[in-house]
Amino acid sequence: MAHVVCSPCVGTHDTACMKVCPVNCFYDVPLTEVGVDEPADAAGNEELKKMLIISPDECIDCGLCVPECPVSAIFPLDEVPEEEQKYIEINSGWFAGKETEALDAHRITP
């Protein structure tokens, strides 16, 4: 895994980062599927009930997404802040055991 999306993405759901990804490794995942609480202001806004995560097997560690993220939610794996460490498992764990069709249903494309 090269880069990790962390908590600042929760409740933001801005897609500027994925628009510059040369390998299209971002996935749009409901917060309920990754065990993250919905923000209080998400009622009535389905977009705020999701977050972007990066496929650990597809990311090529180019770093183009990092400066594009308007909320500074993306970190190289070895620079994830201590208080954000659970997001390493959130980003990698969601992909475990999923079939290609299930993954493709959540892939976000520019």
Secondary structure, DSSP 8 states (H G I E B T S, - for coil): --EEE-GGGTTT---TTGGG-TT--EEEEEHHHHT----GGGTT-GGGGEEEEE-TTT-----THHHH-TT--EEEGGG--GGGTHHHHHHHHTTTT--HHHHHTTB---
